Amino acid sequence: MAIVGRAGVLAVQSTQILTALAEMPTASYLKRMGMLASGQLGLKAAWDSPYIQRRLKEMPPVVRQLMEGLNSGSPTRIKYAVQMLGRSISGADALFTAGTYAIVYDYRLTKLMEGGVGLAQAERMAREEAERITDRLAQPMRAGARSMMELRMSGNPAFRMAWNFASEARKNLGVVLYAMARRGGAQAGRTVMAMWVLQSLMANLIRAAWRDARDDEDDDLFDEKNWSAKRLALAVLTEPLAGVPVVGDLVESAVYRGAGEHQFSGGLLELGRAVSAVKRIPATLAGEQEGAEVLRDMEAILMGMGLFSTNLAAAASLSHIARDLFGVGENVSEAGK
């Protein structure tokens, strides 16, 4: 319910493409990014590689947990539809990870051949190195890429949910700390820039743009509510804290409160929203609420009820799409006037 059906979640997967900067000089990265954007870097070959296809099937931890939940009980059409939506997250992750793989592979191949390694051997070595490096930079999929604590606590549903939602931030935090401890100078700086600053900045700009596009309360483009520079700076600063389940969220919330800023990301359950929405049902039936408000309340109620039914949880995921499409369509219509 928390992530499936939200277009912003798919868009944020694009930040993965920035991580290759941690493994090469900035000029080398920018050159290959340009080649990738213009179709000259073999993205299709990277996508078709056994490594990326294996990653596509494995799925991110939170998507895998979604599939496990939807497979419980009797199969229904709505569950099947949401499973397809969940796989779109895996597809987006694999696509942008393929971009990272293509950039790293081309860089390592060039360095090996410059070092006098023959083409066939250089291709094999570059492929092995690219897989190893991309595995470290991308969201961990394999059990062997996860910590002992995560594996030991995987039987606890509450712990697994918190841990799975933190997997991307935890990976970024780990890569940054390793670079600062074991790699000095320019490479450590690039790692911090790629894995922390740029990824966080890009992700939060995407989220702000999407909130603005579907905002049903304000017709202004670049509304200060969505584009606060102070809130954006706080988001970039605190993003790695999400890598520490539960404790990180508490510290992050405390930082926002201390700075006097509203934090957009709420708790996963948000039962308060559902209760408030139920209280507004009489007003809705009386026709006192607009379409956007009705959809927002319907989404909140389904999110609350979805905690007790997999079918209602699937319906909540689909309600995200309905609300997003309505909000964006309404804003486009208003802009046209």
C-alpha atoms as one frame of an Amber mdcrd trajectory, in Angstrom:
protein
   0.000   0.000   0.000   2.836   2.375   0.808   4.629   2.309  -2.544   2.757
   0.339  -5.219   0.658   2.433  -7.583   2.616   5.630  -6.941   4.209   7.031
 -10.087   6.741   8.923  -7.993   8.197   5.630  -6.734   8.976   4.559 -10.306
  10.529   7.939 -11.128  12.797   7.857  -8.059  14.373   4.627  -9.352  16.172
   6.828 -11.904  18.491   8.119  -9.165  20.311   4.768  -9.365  22.079   6.036
 -12.511  24.056   8.532 -10.398  25.842   5.902  -8.319  28.439   5.054 -11.002
  30.081   8.408 -10.230  31.441   6.812  -7.042  33.696   4.529  -9.112  35.332
   6.868 -11.639  36.538  10.444 -12.196  33.770  12.960 -12.851  34.861  13.622
 -16.447  34.795   9.895 -17.242  31.337   9.565 -15.728  29.895  12.577 -17.567
  31.307  11.336 -20.877  29.625   7.949 -20.439  26.386   9.496 -19.239  26.297
  11.467 -22.479  26.977   8.291 -24.455  24.256   6.446 -22.550  21.726   9.224
 -23.160  22.495   9.204 -26.891  22.268   5.409 -27.210  25.997   4.818 -27.729
  26.842   2.818 -24.612  25.128  -0.529 -25.115  22.204  -0.190 -22.719  20.327
  -2.968 -24.524  23.306  -5.315 -24.170  23.456  -4.474 -20.460  19.696  -5.077
 -20.104  19.965  -8.456 -21.849  22.932  -9.539 -19.734  22.400 -12.486 -17.345
  23.275 -10.196 -14.431  20.472  -7.670 -15.058  17.936 -10.333 -16.052  18.707
 -12.198 -12.826  18.258  -8.967 -10.896  14.928  -8.341 -12.616  13.634 -11.719
 -11.431  14.955 -11.359  -7.878  13.070  -8.085  -7.177  13.842  -5.493  -4.462
  13.173  -6.731  -0.900  10.058  -4.599  -0.391   8.538  -5.784  -3.709   9.325
  -9.394  -2.836   7.515  -8.914   0.473   4.557  -7.467  -1.446   4.378 -10.586
  -3.617   4.477 -12.831  -0.555   1.561 -10.938   0.966  -0.542 -10.990  -2.195
   0.045 -14.721  -2.657  -1.633 -15.449   0.672  -5.304 -16.357   0.518  -7.392
 -16.882  -2.604  -6.210 -15.313  -5.885  -8.307 -12.419  -7.223  -8.175 -10.115
 -10.231  -7.349  -7.096  -8.097  -4.415  -8.916  -6.475  -3.142  -9.905  -9.906
  -3.348  -6.289 -11.131  -1.341  -5.055  -8.145   1.242  -7.797  -8.644   1.782
  -6.436 -12.159   2.193  -2.944 -10.710   4.709  -4.287  -8.202   6.741  -5.823
 -11.008   6.923  -2.401 -12.664   9.063  -1.272  -9.701  11.421  -4.187 -10.324
  11.505  -3.258 -13.995  12.372   0.376 -13.269  15.070  -0.695 -10.811  16.561
  -3.122 -13.355  16.457  -0.544 -16.169  18.403   2.128 -14.303  20.716  -0.437
 -12.725  21.471  -1.571 -16.300  22.551   2.016 -16.988  24.921   1.915 -14.018
  26.248  -1.470 -15.169  26.838  -0.182 -18.731  28.751   2.880 -17.480  30.938
   0.897 -15.076  31.578  -1.858 -17.642  32.704   0.596 -20.332  34.982   2.426
 -17.881  36.610  -0.765 -16.599  36.983  -2.139 -20.155  38.735   1.061 -21.251
  41.110   1.009 -18.263  41.986  -2.658 -18.775  42.724  -2.218 -22.460  44.802
   0.872 -21.721  46.755  -1.361 -19.343  47.599  -3.751 -22.173  45.034  -6.491
 -21.511  43.780  -8.251 -24.662  40.214  -7.586 -25.846  38.704 -10.995 -24.985
  40.277 -11.112 -21.531  39.513  -7.434 -20.918  35.825  -7.999 -21.747  35.597
 -10.937 -19.341  37.396  -9.074 -16.543  35.386  -5.885 -17.118  32.141  -7.858
 -16.973  33.106  -9.518 -13.697  34.241  -6.225 -12.176  31.100  -4.403 -13.386
  28.873  -7.029 -11.782  30.754  -6.841  -8.500  30.780  -3.036  -8.430  27.134
  -2.672  -9.491  26.130  -5.201  -6.832  27.716  -2.917  -4.253  26.242   0.317
  -5.620  22.709  -0.892  -6.365  19.998  -1.916  -3.924  20.946  -5.314  -2.447
  18.905  -8.231  -3.752  20.855 -11.362  -2.833  20.853 -12.738   0.705  24.652
 -12.742   0.605  24.647  -8.978   0.117  22.716  -8.339   3.329  23.873  -8.047
   6.883  23.848 -10.843   9.469  21.385  -8.854  11.578  18.914  -8.611   8.703
  19.154 -12.323   7.929  18.760 -13.363  11.573  15.714 -11.124  12.090  14.014
 -11.925   8.772  11.445 -14.116  10.538  10.008 -11.125  12.422   7.352  -9.495
  10.142   7.518  -6.040  11.780  11.318  -5.961  11.689  11.354  -7.225   8.100
   8.951  -4.489   6.967  11.033  -1.733   8.582  14.286  -3.222   7.300  13.038
  -3.726   3.741  11.844  -0.149   3.457  15.282   1.016   4.564  17.308  -1.177
   2.190  18.182   1.539  -0.349  19.160   4.156   2.240  21.063   1.553   4.272
  23.066   0.550   1.202  23.932   4.195   0.470  24.974   4.800   4.070  27.192
   1.716   4.048  28.925   2.673   0.796  29.566   6.209   2.054  30.960   5.079
   5.422  33.216   2.507   3.736  34.562   5.111   1.305  35.250   7.604   4.087
  37.028   4.956   6.186  38.992   3.094   3.497  39.296   5.445   0.553  40.621
   8.938   0.871  40.667  12.095  -1.186  38.782  12.523  -4.422  37.177   9.074
  -4.500  35.687   9.450  -1.032  34.382  12.882  -2.040  32.814  11.521  -5.226
  31.210   8.696  -3.261  29.633  11.114  -0.793  28.471  13.305  -3.680  26.991
  10.402  -5.685  25.531   8.198  -2.949  24.341  10.908  -0.592  24.050  14.427
  -1.986  23.089  13.921  -5.646  20.850  10.890  -5.116  19.028  12.562  -2.226
  18.720  15.852  -4.093  17.406  14.234  -7.279  14.962  12.003  -5.394  13.535
  14.909  -3.428  13.272  17.114  -6.516  11.310  14.326  -8.232   9.019  13.989
  -5.220   8.476  17.764  -5.043   7.701  17.940  -8.765   5.193  15.098  -8.489
   3.487  16.632  -5.450   3.221  19.921  -7.327   1.835  18.202 -10.440  -0.999
  16.512  -8.560  -1.569  19.158  -5.846  -5.318  19.768  -5.630  -5.079  22.617
  -3.132  -2.999  25.190  -5.006  -2.889  26.172  -8.669   0.512  27.864  -8.471
   3.450  26.261 -10.233   6.484  25.833  -7.948   4.382  26.406  -4.863   6.520
  27.163  -1.815   4.737  24.411   0.108   6.312  21.830  -2.191   9.549  23.618
  -3.086  10.814  24.967   0.245  14.601  25.304  -0.048  14.992  24.750   3.697
  12.948  21.545   3.625  14.865  20.331   0.583  18.166  20.914   2.384  16.901
  19.029   5.435  15.779  16.142   3.219  19.223  15.835   1.644  20.929  16.079
   5.033  18.782  13.445   6.754  18.230  10.978   3.861  20.908   8.473   5.004
  19.289   8.275   8.450  16.541   6.177   6.872  19.186   3.456   6.559  18.801
   2.763  10.278  15.309   1.248  10.703  12.982   2.878  13.254  15.724   4.846
  15.045  16.626   6.713  11.858  13.000   7.758  11.316  12.760   9.063  14.878
  15.965  11.106  14.542  14.856  12.430  11.152  11.506  13.547  12.561  13.263
  15.233  15.478  15.523  17.169  13.074  12.507  18.442  11.135  10.684  19.451
  14.299  13.775  21.196  15.610  14.050  23.156  12.367  10.342  24.008  12.461
   9.653  22.347   9.105   6.824  20.070   7.989   7.884  16.568   6.974   5.921
  15.212   4.011   6.673  11.524   4.541   4.334  10.173   7.191   4.167   6.808
   8.929   3.364   3.716   6.899   0.060   3.087   8.607  -1.331   6.634   9.003
  -4.477   5.432  10.745  -5.263   9.014  11.773  -5.948   9.947   8.148  -8.325
   7.007   7.776 -10.263   7.963  10.929 -10.574  11.593   9.783 -11.756  10.426
   6.361 -14.450   8.222   7.915 -15.726  11.221   9.916 -16.150  13.159   6.662
 -18.321  10.481   4.995 -21.620  12.326   5.825 -20.250  15.477   4.191 -19.210
  13.445   1.168 -22.645  11.855   0.824 -24.202  15.307   1.104 -22.100  16.473
  -1.857 -20.125  18.991   0.207 -16.696  17.747  -0.929 -14.994  18.116  -4.290
 -13.755  15.184  -6.382 -10.138  15.487  -5.273 -11.157  15.510  -1.609 -13.367
  12.453  -2.105 -10.546  10.526  -3.762  -8.120  11.533  -1.021 -10.503  10.307
   1.667 -11.197   7.073  -0.228  -7.454   6.458  -0.461  -7.014   7.078   3.264
  -9.880   4.740   4.220  -8.577   1.950   1.991  -5.084   2.407   3.453  -6.511
   1.928   6.939  -8.724  -1.025   6.040  -5.985  -2.611   3.946  -4.130  -3.535
   7.117  -6.711  -6.257   7.665  -7.358  -7.544   4.132  -5.042  -8.244   1.200
  -7.832  -7.437  -1.266  -8.422  -4.038   0.337  -4.655  -3.467   0.459  -4.550
  -4.119  -3.291  -7.465  -1.720  -3.769  -5.536   0.919  -1.798  -2.620   0.574
  -4.224  -4.959   1.107  -7.178  -6.509   4.132  -5.442  -3.099   5.846  -5.592
  -3.290   5.738  -9.388  -6.842   7.128  -9.424  -5.928  10.017  -7.140  -2.725
  10.809  -9.057  -4.425  10.764 -12.458  -7.281  12.932 -11.201  -4.945  15.459
  -9.576  -2.627  15.763 -12.577  -5.569  15.917 -15.002  -7.277  18.616 -12.977
  -4.118  20.724 -12.807  -3.485  20.340 -16.540  -7.068  21.386 -17.218  -6.720
  24.440 -14.957  -3.435  25.390 -16.615  -5.132  25.154 -20.032  -7.680  27.753
 -18.947
